[in-house]
Amino acid sequence: MKIGKKLIISMLALTLGTMLLTYAGLYAIIGNLQENIQRLYEEIRTDAEQTIEEGLYAQDSDSLGVLADMQMEVTNSRLQIVSDAVRQSAEFAERLYASPANYINSAFDPVHLSEAPDTVSARYMFSAGVTETDELYNELKVISNLEEIFAPVMRYNSRFLDNLYVGTASGIFYQYTNNNVYRENYVVTQRHWYLNSISSPDDIMWKETEIDSYGRPCITASMAVKDPEGKIVAVVAADVNFEQMMSNVIGSGLGETGTTFILGATRDLVAYGSLMEDAKAYGGLHNAFEDHFADPQSVLKKIDDCAFGHGKAFHAELDGKEIYMTAREIPSTGWLLCTAINAEEITEPIGKVTAQSDKLFADARAEMAAEFKSLILNAILTIIVISLVVAVIEYFISRTISKPIIRLTDTVKNTGEGDFDKKSDIDTRDEIGDLARGFNKMQDDLKLYTENLKTVTAEKERIGAELNVATQIQADMLPRIFPAFPQKKEIDLFASMTPAKEVGGDFYDFFLTDEDHLALVIADVSGKGVPAALFMVISKTLIKNRAMQGGTPAQILADVNNQLCEGNDADMFVTCWLGILDLSSGVMTAASAGHEFPAICAPGGKFELLKDKHGFVLAGTQDVRYLDYEIRFVRGGSLFVYTDGIPEATNGSGEMFGADRMLESLNRLAGEKPEAFINEVGSAVKEFTGEASQFDDVTMVGLTWYGRDRTEDE
């Protein structure tokens, strides 16, 4: 096929391909646009739902707070009235016992409970087993004067008081009520309200909800009565009308699902909406807090925060339903009143708004899809028409450029055979001429590039040889012969360093400062390559020289830091950990200049990180103070120090090795010699990173202390 035909075909194919790619790109863009619009709508909808939900919860939080305050005030006032009635009755009873002769001939004539009328009035009975004596009847006549207080209190507070009564140590039970239930086995001194007040005779005592002797839920307030010698002679008590409390306070709530409940001092439920139904269903009270709430300890903490002013309304799960609730303290009893509403009722409007917006968006998207289909059909017709026009035009154009191309092909062939001196003679003023002139220049550039490539290759070989020498020099600077101190049986020591590049910035060192002290150093210079290696040599030399002069690790690091800061124009720095071990005692004094936490292992135990106090990095700023701390080794205890190349080693997924995996690797061989657990960590890092590149130097030092009386098998 002639070049002219090929040119026509290729240009036509290029034109069609370009147009198809353009329309394919347009198709993809429109598709992405639709997806982005869908995603944007979902984000806007989510944000709107969240904003509406936050607004609804904020509004309901305020409403719950106002309702809780109102209910708390009502409940507190009623319970306070009960407290006041009990206290006043107890004080009056003490006056009766202080001067019984003044009251024994009063006009009050108590009626036995078995003979009392159905109306609210005073009545009495004696505890089972009590002998009825004149002295007992005289005491009854005295305490019957309590009717002066019981009658008006019951008259004006009958809505929330069931009855008022008093029980004496002698066995008299005197009450003001309309209840005529006579109980032959009733012992007044064994009743919960009596015993409750005996335990704290100077206070109003509240007995939380229980099923009373009449089979009804009951809340009781009581107070002890003393004679002039301070002896407890009686207890006055009052029962709260539980049904009135349930209907007036507990029954009122926010919205359709609102509810209120009261928690007692023990944080069990004193009153709640279904208490009476639950009592029937369970055959007794079902008021334990954990029986109704999921995660009860967390909910109780939030309730306390709300009640005492430290928190806002919050979510909880009550009887399997999510609620939104707040709480207030009832001052008169120290109980907590909680008001709640079902979360579903709060968020119900969000669903309606979401459904309406979804419908509007679906309609808009359908209209967009129809427009998109019309656009695609028009694009196909446009491609057909343009292809025909382009084919005709390209036929005439190809004839003017095919001949120069053939001549240029011959020149290309010669160049491919290595002849850079034979140039093209095409000198037209169109793109072909530009191509020919460009090709002639390319010949000159290729000739020059070939000559330069030879020079660059030789230079790279020289630099590579020098880097190999630098790698060997750096490796020779680090102690690599183990055991390092064969004559020192007190320790086992092992270390390794793998640089990320030909030369690295990590280093370690260990040396004896005297016959009984071993210095242990591990450090990490900022940066990589030759600059880091040079700074590493300086840092290592300064640290060793200064350590040989004596002093604590903190003093050594402080002096080396000031030396490194001088002339540090490159703003490099070093993280460093330095420890000096007393070989006899096993006590190591150490200090850290921003280095990784060391790992310590006690004999028979596991490696754990020692969260030591870090000082600032070396060469960062002048006059930094560092802190010494001690590590006391027990015989067979081990130390592991490392650079950040271990925890920050990264696999192909971008996940770091981390301190947890490091400790897990160490603990697989905890109790073994340092060489064993260091090699285990190195193997674990390699297995974790796999084929991923090593981005940082990996350096590790391990030590085990045995003491001077080390045995042969240790």
C-alpha positions in Angstrom: 0.0 0.0 0.0 1.4 3.4 -1.0 2.2 5.9 1.7 -0.5 8.3 0.4 -3.2 5.7 1.1 -1.7 4.9 4.4 -1.6 8.5 5.3 -5.2 9.0 4.4 -6.3 5.9 6.3 -4.2 6.8 9.3 -5.4 10.4 9.4 -9.0 9.3 8.9 -8.5 6.7 11.7 -6.9 9.4 13.9 -9.8 11.8 13.3 -12.4 9.2 14.0 -10.5 7.9 17.0 -10.1 11.4 18.4 -13.7 12.1 18.0 -14.7 8.8 19.5 -12.4 9.3 22.4 -13.8 12.8 22.8 -17.3 11.6 22.9 -16.3 8.7 25.1 -14.7 11.1 27.4 -17.8 13.3 27.3 -19.9 10.2 28.1 -17.6 9.4 31.0 -17.7 13.0 32.2 -21.5 13.1 32.1 -21.7 9.7 33.8 -19.3 11.0 36.5 -21.3 14.1 36.7 -24.4 12.1 37.4 -22.6 10.1 40.0 -21.2 13.3 41.6 -24.6 14.8 41.6 -26.0 11.7 43.3 -23.1 11.7 45.8 -23.5 15.4 46.4 -27.2 15.0 46.9 -26.6 12.2 49.4 -24.0 14.3 51.3 -26.4 17.3 51.3 -29.2 15.0 52.5 -27.0 13.5 55.2 -25.9 16.9 56.4 -29.5 18.2 56.3 -30.7 15.2 58.2 -27.9 15.7 60.8 -28.6 19.4 61.1 -32.4 18.8 61.5 -31.7 16.0 63.9 -29.4 18.2 66.0 -32.0 21.0 65.9 -34.7 18.7 67.0 -32.7 17.2 69.8 -31.6 20.7 70.9 -35.3 21.8 70.9 -36.4 18.7 72.8 -33.4 19.0 75.2 -34.7 22.5 76.2 -38.3 21.2 76.5 -37.2 18.2 78.5 -35.2 20.5 80.8 -38.2 22.8 81.4 -40.6 19.8 82.0 -38.1 18.2 84.3 -37.7 21.4 86.3 -41.5 21.7 86.7 -42.0 18.1 87.6 -39.1 18.3 90.1 -40.6 21.3 91.7 -44.0 19.7 92.1 -42.6 16.4 93.3 -40.2 18.1 95.7 -42.9 20.4 97.2 -45.2 17.4 97.8 -42.5 15.3 99.3 -41.4 18.3 101.4 -44.9 18.6 102.8 -44.7 14.9 103.8 -41.3 15.5 105.4 -42.6 18.5 107.2 -45.7 16.7 108.4 -43.6 13.8 109.7 -41.1 16.1 111.4 -43.8 18.3 113.1 -45.7 15.1 114.2 -42.4 13.7 115.7 -41.7 16.9 117.5 -45.2 17.0 118.9 -44.9 13.4 120.0 -41.7 14.2 121.9 -43.6 17.0 123.8 -46.3 14.4 124.6 -43.7 12.0 126.0 -42.0 14.9 127.9 -45.3 15.8 129.7 -47.6 12.8 129.5 -49.7 13.9 132.6 -50.8 17.0 130.7 -52.3 14.9 127.9 -53.6 11.7 129.4 -57.0 13.0 130.3 -57.6 14.7 126.9 -60.9 14.4 125.0 -59.5 12.1 122.3 -60.9 8.6 122.5 -59.1 6.3 120.0 -61.1 3.5 118.4 -59.7 0.0 117.7 -58.9 -0.6 114.1 -61.3 -3.5 113.8 -64.2 -1.2 114.9 -63.2 2.0 113.0 -65.6 3.5 110.4 -64.8 3.7 106.7 -64.2 7.4 106.9 -60.8 9.0 107.5 -60.3 9.0 111.3 -58.0 7.9 114.0 -57.7 4.2 115.0 -55.2 1.9 116.8 -54.2 -1.7 117.4 -51.5 -3.5 119.5 -48.7 -5.6 118.1 -49.1 -9.3 118.2 -48.0 -10.7 121.6 -48.3 -7.4 123.5 -50.1 -7.6 126.9 -52.8 -4.9 127.2 -52.2 -3.1 130.5 -53.4 0.1 132.1 -50.0 1.6 131.5 -50.2 0.7 127.8 -53.7 2.3 127.5 -52.5 5.4 129.3 -49.7 5.7 126.7 -52.3 5.2 123.9 -54.3 8.1 125.3 -51.2 10.3 125.3 -50.2 9.6 121.7 -53.8 9.8 120.5 -53.3 13.6 121.0 -51.4 13.4 117.7 -54.8 13.6 116.1 -54.4 17.4 116.5 -51.7 17.3 113.8 -52.7 14.1 111.8 -56.3 15.3 111.2 -55.5 18.7 109.5 -52.5 17.4 107.6 -54.6 14.5 106.1 -57.5 16.9 105.4 -55.5 19.3 103.3 -53.1 16.8 101.7 -55.4 13.8 101.1 -54.5 13.9 97.4 -50.9 12.7 98.0 -51.0 11.2 101.5 -52.5 7.8 102.2 -52.2 7.9 106.0 -50.2 9.2 109.0 -49.3 6.8 111.8 -47.0 6.2 114.8 -45.6 3.0 116.3 -44.3 2.9 119.8 -41.5 0.8 121.3 -44.2 -0.7 123.7 -46.1 -2.1 120.6 -48.9 0.5 120.0 -49.8 1.2 116.4 -51.9 4.4 116.1 -52.8 5.8 112.6 -55.1 8.3 110.9 -56.6 6.8 107.8 -59.7 5.2 106.3 -58.1 1.7 106.1 -59.6 -0.9 108.4 -57.4 -3.9 107.6 -56.7 -5.6 110.9 -53.6 -7.8 110.9 -53.3 -10.1 113.9 -49.6 -10.9 113.3 -48.6 -7.3 112.8 -45.5 -6.3 115.0 -45.0 -2.6 114.7 -41.3 -2.6 115.9 -40.4 -5.0 113.0 -41.8 -2.8 110.2 -39.3 -1.4 107.7 -40.2 2.2 108.5 -39.7 1.7 112.2 -36.3 0.0 111.8 -35.3 2.5 109.1 -35.7 5.4 111.6 -34.1 3.5 114.5 -30.9 3.3 112.4 -30.7 7.1 112.0 -32.9 8.6 114.7 -32.1 12.3 114.0 -33.2 12.4 110.3 -36.2 12.1 108.1 -35.8 8.6 106.6 -37.3 7.7 103.3 -38.1 4.2 102.4 -38.2 3.7 98.7 -41.0 1.8 96.9 -42.1 -1.5 98.2 -45.3 -3.5 98.4 -46.9 -2.7 101.8 -48.9 -4.9 104.0 -52.1 -3.9 102.0 -50.5 -5.2 98.8 -50.0 -1.7 97.3 -46.9 0.1 96.1 -45.8 2.4 98.9 -43.3 5.2 99.6 -42.8 6.0 103.3 -41.2 8.9 105.3 -40.5 8.3 109.0 -38.7 9.9 112.0 -37.8 8.6 115.4 -39.4 10.1 118.6 -37.2 10.3 121.8 -38.2 10.8 125.5 -36.5 13.5 127.6 -33.6 11.0 128.4 -32.9 10.6 124.6 -34.3 7.1 124.5 -36.2 6.2 121.3 -39.8 5.5 122.3 -41.7 5.7 119.0 -41.5 6.3 115.3 -43.8 8.6 113.3 -44.4 7.8 109.6 -46.5 8.8 106.6 -47.3 6.9 103.3 -47.3 8.8 100.0 -50.4 8.3 97.8 -48.5 6.3 95.1 -51.3 6.4 92.5 -51.6 10.2 92.8 -47.9 10.6 92.2 -48.1 8.2 89.2 -50.9 10.1 87.6 -49.9 13.7 88.4 -46.1 13.5 87.8 -45.1 10.2 86.3 -48.0 10.2 83.9 -47.2 13.5 82.4 -44.5 13.7 79.7 -43.3 15.3 76.5 -45.1 14.3 73.3 -46.9 11.0 72.8 -44.1 8.8 74.2 -42.9 11.0 77.0 -42.4 9.4 80.4 -41.0 10.3 83.8 -39.4 8.1 86.5 -37.8 8.6 89.9 -34.6 7.1 91.1 -34.0 6.6 94.8 -30.8 6.9 96.9 -29.8 3.4 95.8 -30.5 4.4 92.2 -33.2 1.8 91.8 -36.6 2.9 90.4 -38.8 4.5 93.0 -41.6 5.2 90.6 -42.2 4.7 86.8 -45.1 4.4 84.5 -45.6 0.7 84.3 -44.5 -0.1 87.9 -47.9 -1.3 89.0 -48.4 -3.5 85.9 -44.9 -4.9 86.3 -45.6 -5.7 89.9 -48.6 -7.8 88.9 -46.7 -9.4 86.0 -43.6 -10.3 88.1 -45.4 -11.0 91.3 -43.5 -8.2 93.1 -41.5 -5.1 92.4 -39.5 -5.1 89.1 -37.7 -1.8 89.9 -33.9 -2.7 89.7 -32.3 -0.2 87.4 -30.3 -2.8 85.5 -33.6 -4.7 84.7 -34.7 -1.7 82.5 -31.6 -0.1 81.1 -28.9 -1.3 78.8 -25.3 -0.4 80.0 -26.7 0.7 83.4 -23.4 2.0 84.9 -22.8 4.4 81.9 -26.4 5.6 82.0 -26.3 6.2 85.8 -23.1 8.4 85.3 -24.9 10.5 82.7 -27.9 10.8 84.9 -25.8 12.1 87.8 -24.0 14.5 85.4 -27.4 15.9 84.3 -28.9 16.1 87.8 -25.9 17.9 89.3 -25.3 20.4 86.4 -22.4 18.9 84.5 -24.2 17.5 81.5 -26.9 17.9 79.0 -29.7 15.6 77.8 -28.4 12.3 76.4 -29.4 9.0 74.7 -30.1 5.8 76.5 -31.9 2.4 76.0 -35.0 1.9 78.2 -36.8 -1.4 78.0 -35.4 -2.1 74.5 -36.2 1.4 73.1 -33.9 4.3 72.5 -34.8 7.3 74.5 -33.6 10.9 74.9 -33.6 12.0 78.6 -32.5 14.5 81.2 -32.5 14.4 85.1 -32.9 16.7 88.1 -32.2 16.2 91.8 -35.2 16.3 94.2 -33.7 18.3 97.1 -36.1 17.1 99.8 -35.1 13.5 99.4 -31.9 13.4 97.4 -33.7 11.3 94.8 -33.4 11.9 91.0 -36.4 12.8 88.7 -35.8 11.7 85.1 -37.8 12.9 82.1 -37.5 11.1 78.7 -39.1 10.8 75.3 -38.6 8.1 72.6 -35.9 9.0 70.1 -38.1 7.8 67.2 -40.7 10.5 68.0 -38.0 13.2 67.9 -36.6 12.1 64.5 -39.9 11.2 62.9 -40.1 14.5 60.9 -36.7 13.8 59.3 -38.1 10.7 57.5 -40.9 12.8 55.9 -38.5 15.5 54.7 -36.1 12.9 53.3 -38.9 11.0 51.4 -40.1 14.2 49.8 -36.5 15.3 48.8 -35.8 11.8 47.4 -38.9 12.0 45.1 -37.9 15.5 43.8 -34.3 14.3 43.1 -35.5 11.1 41.3 -37.7 13.2 39.0 -34.8 15.6 38.2 -32.5 12.7 37.5 -35.0 11.0 35.1 -35.2 14.3 33.1 -31.4 14.5 33.0 -31.2 11.0 31.7 -33.6 11.8 28.8 -31.5 14.9 27.8 -28.3 12.8 28.0 -29.8 10.1 25.6 -30.7 12.9 23.1 -27.1 14.2 23.3 -25.6 10.8 22.5 -27.8 10.4 19.4 -26.8 13.8 18.1 -23.1 13.0 18.7 -23.3 9.8 16.6 -24.8 11.7 13.6 -22.1 14.4 14.0 -19.3 11.8 13.9 -20.6 10.3 10.7 -20.9 13.7 8.9 -17.5 15.0 10.1 -15.8 11.7 9.1 -17.0 12.0 5.5 -15.8 15.6 5.2 -12.4 14.8 6.8 -11.9 11.8 4.4 -12.2 14.1 1.3 -10.0 16.8 2.7 -7.3 14.4 3.9 -7.0 12.8 0.4 -5.8 16.1 -1.1 -3.6 16.9 1.8 -1.9 13.5 1.8 -0.7 14.0 -1.8 1.3 17.1 -0.8 3.1 15.5 2.1 3.7 11.9 1.1 6.7 12.5 -1.2 8.7 14.5 1.3 8.0 11.8 3.9 9.5 9.1 1.6 12.7 11.2 1.3 12.8 11.7 5.0 12.4 7.9 5.5 15.6 7.3 3.6 17.5 9.7 5.9 16.0 8.0 9.0 17.2 4.7 7.7 20.8 6.0 7.4 20.7 7.4 10.9 19.4 4.1 12.3 22.5 2.5 10.8 24.7 5.0 12.8 25.4 7.6 10.1 24.8 10.9 11.9 26.5 13.0 9.3 24.2 12.5 6.3 21.5 15.2 6.7 18.0 15.5 5.0 17.8 18.0 2.1 14.1 18.8 2.5 13.6 22.5 2.8 9.9 23.1 2.5 8.1 25.7 4.7 5.5 23.4 6.1 5.5 20.9 8.9 7.4 18.3 6.9 10.2 20.9 6.4 10.1 21.5 10.2 10.2 17.8 10.8 13.3 17.4 8.5 15.1 20.3 10.2 14.2 18.9 13.6 15.5 15.5 12.5 18.8 17.0 11.4 19.1 18.7 14.8 18.2 15.4 16.5 21.1 13.7 14.6 23.5 16.3 16.1 22.0 15.8 19.6 22.2 12.1 19.4 25.9 12.3 18.4 26.6 14.6 21.4 24.5 12.5 23.7 26.4 9.3 22.8 29.7 11.0 23.6 28.3 12.4 26.9 26.8 9.0 27.9 30.2 7.4 27.9 31.5 10.1 30.3 28.5 9.9 32.7 28.7 6.1 32.8 32.3 6.3 33.9 31.5 8.9 36.6 28.6 6.7 38.0 30.9 3.7 38.2 33.4 5.9 40.2 30.7 7.2 42.6 29.3 3.7 43.2 32.8 2.5 44.1 33.2 5.4 46.6 29.8 4.7 48.2 30.8 1.0 48.6 33.9 2.2 50.4 31.8 4.6 52.6 29.4 1.8 53.5 32.3 -0.4 54.6 33.9 2.5 56.6 30.6 3.2 58.4 30.1 -0.5 59.1 33.6 -0.8 60.5 32.9 2.1 62.9 30.2 0.2 64.6 31.2 -2.7 67.0 30.3 -5.9 65.3 32.3 -8.6 67.1 30.2 -10.7 69.5 30.5 -11.5 72.3 31.7 -7.9 72.7 33.3 -8.4 76.1 34.1 -12.1 76.6 35.7 -11.4 79.9 32.5 -9.8 81.3 30.3 -12.8 82.2 27.8 -10.4 83.8 26.2 -9.6 80.5 25.2 -10.9 77.1 25.1 -8.2 74.4 24.1 -8.1 70.7 23.3 -5.4 68.1 22.5 -5.0 64.4 22.1 -2.1 61.9 20.7 -2.2 58.4 20.9 1.1 56.5 18.1 2.3 54.2 20.7 3.6 51.7 24.3 2.8 51.0 25.2 4.8 54.1 22.8 5.5 56.9 22.2 7.9 59.8 21.5 5.4 62.6 24.3 4.2 64.9 24.9 2.3 68.1 27.9 1.9 70.4 28.8 0.2 73.6 32.1 0.5 75.5 33.5 0.2 79.1 34.0 3.5 80.8 35.9 1.6 83.6 36.1 -2.0 84.8 32.6 -2.0 86.3 30.6 0.3 84.0 29.3 -0.3 80.5 28.0 2.6 78.3 25.2 1.7 75.8 24.3 4.2 73.1 21.7 4.1 70.2 20.9 7.1 68.1 19.1 8.2 64.9 20.4 11.2 62.8 17.8 13.2 60.8 18.0 12.5 57.1 19.6 9.8 55.1 22.7 9.2 52.9 26.1 10.8 53.1 25.1 13.9 55.1 23.5 11.8 57.8 26.5 9.5 57.8 28.9 12.4 58.4 26.8 13.8 61.2 26.6 10.3 62.6 30.4 10.0 62.8 30.7 13.4 64.6 27.9 12.5 67.1 29.2 9.0 67.8 32.7 10.4 68.4 31.6 13.2 70.7 29.3 10.9 72.8 32.0 8.3 73.4 34.7 10.9 74.1 32.5 12.7 76.6 31.3 9.5 78.3 34.9 8.4 78.9 35.3 11.6 81.0 32.7 10.5 83.5 29.4 11.9 84.6 25.7 10.8 84.3 23.9 10.2 81.0 22.0 13.5 81.4 25.3 15.5 81.9 26.9 13.7 78.9 24.0 14.4 76.6 23.8 18.1 77.7 27.5 18.7 76.9 27.3 16.8 73.5 24.2 18.7 72.6 26.0 22.1 73.1 29.0 20.8 71.0 26.7 19.7 68.1 24.8 23.0 68.1 28.0 24.9 67.2 28.2 25.4 63.5 25.1 23.2 62.7 24.2 25.3 59.7 22.5 22.3 58.1 20.0 22.2 61.0 20.5 18.5 61.4 19.6 16.8 64.7 20.0 13.4 66.5 17.6 11.4 68.7 19.7 9.5 71.3 19.3 7.1 74.2 22.3 6.6 76.5 22.5 4.2 79.4 25.4 3.4 81.8 25.1 0.0 83.5 26.8 -0.9 86.8 27.9 -4.4 86.0 28.1 -5.4 89.7 24.7 -4.2 90.9 22.6 -4.4 87.7 21.5 -0.7 88.1 21.5 1.3 84.8 21.3 5.1 84.8 19.8 6.3 81.5 18.6 9.5 79.8 16.8 10.1 76.5 17.1 12.9 73.9 13.8 12.4 72.1 14.4 8.7 71.3 12.0 5.7 71.2 10.9 4.1 74.5 13.1 1.2 75.5 11.6 -2.3 76.1 12.3 -4.0 79.5 11.7 -7.7 80.3 11.9 -9.1 83.9 12.9 -12.8 84.3 10.0 -15.0 83.5 8.0 -12.0 82.3 7.3 -10.3 79.0 8.8 -7.3 77.3 7.0 -4.0 78.0 7.7 -0.4 76.9 9.3 1.8 79.6 7.6 5.2 79.1 10.7 7.3 80.1 10.8 11.1 80.2 12.1 12.5 76.9 14.4 15.4 76.6 14.8 17.5 73.4 16.8 16.1 70.5 20.6 16.7 70.3 21.7 19.7 68.1 18.2 21.2 68.3 19.0 24.1 70.7 21.6 25.1 73.2 21.6 24.5 76.9 19.0 21.7 77.1 18.6 19.9 80.4 18.1 16.1 80.3 16.7 13.9 83.1 18.4 10.7 84.5 16.4 7.7 85.5 17.3 4.2 86.8 16.5 0.8 85.5 17.2 -1.9 88.1 17.8 -5.3 86.4 16.9 -8.5 88.2 19.2 -11.4 87.4 18.3 -12.6 83.8 16.5 -9.3 83.0 16.7 -7.9 79.5 16.8 -4.6 77.7 15.9 -3.9 74.0 16.5 -0.4 72.4 15.9 0.4 68.8 15.4 3.2 66.3 12.1 4.3 64.6 12.9 2.1 61.6 11.3 -0.8 63.6 7.8 0.6 64.5 7.6 2.7 61.4 8.5 -0.1 58.9 5.7 0.0 56.3 4.3 -2.7 54.1 2.9 -2.4 50.6 -0.5 -1.3 52.0 0.9 1.7 53.9 0.4 0.0 57.3 3.1 0.4 59.9 4.7 -2.4 61.9 4.0 -0.6 65.2 5.1 -1.1 68.8 2.5 -3.8 69.5 3.9 -6.1 66.7 7.4 -5.4 68.0 6.6 -6.4 71.5 4.7 -9.5 70.2 7.9 -10.5 68.3 10.1 -9.9 71.4 7.9 -11.9 73.7 8.0 -14.9 71.4 11.6 -15.4 72.6 11.4 -13.6 76.0 14.0 -15.1 78.3 16.3 -16.0 75.3 19.7 -14.4 74.6 19.8 -10.9 73.0 20.9 -12.3 69.6 17.8 -14.6 69.5 15.2 -12.0 70.2 16.9 -9.3 68.0 17.0 -11.7 65.0 13.3 -12.6 65.8 12.3 -8.9 65.5 14.3 -8.5 62.3 12.7 -11.5 60.7 9.2 -10.3 61.8 9.9 -6.8 60.2 11.0 -8.4 56.9 8.0 -10.7 56.8 5.7 -7.8 57.5 7.2 -5.4 54.9 7.5 -8.1 52.2 8.6 -6.5 48.9 8.1 -2.9 50.1 11.1 -0.6 50.0 13.0 0.1 53.2 12.6 3.8 53.9 14.5 4.1 57.1 17.5 2.6 58.8 16.8 -0.4 61.1 19.0 -0.5 64.2 18.6 -2.7 67.4 20.6 -3.4 70.5 19.8 -6.1 73.1 21.3 -6.7 76.6 20.7 -9.3 79.3 22.3 -8.9 82.8 23.2 -12.0 84.9 25.4 -10.6 87.6 28.9 -11.7 88.7 27.7 -15.1 89.9 26.5 -16.2 86.5 26.4 -20.0 86.1 27.6 -21.9 83.1 24.2 -22.8 81.8 22.8 -19.2 81.8 
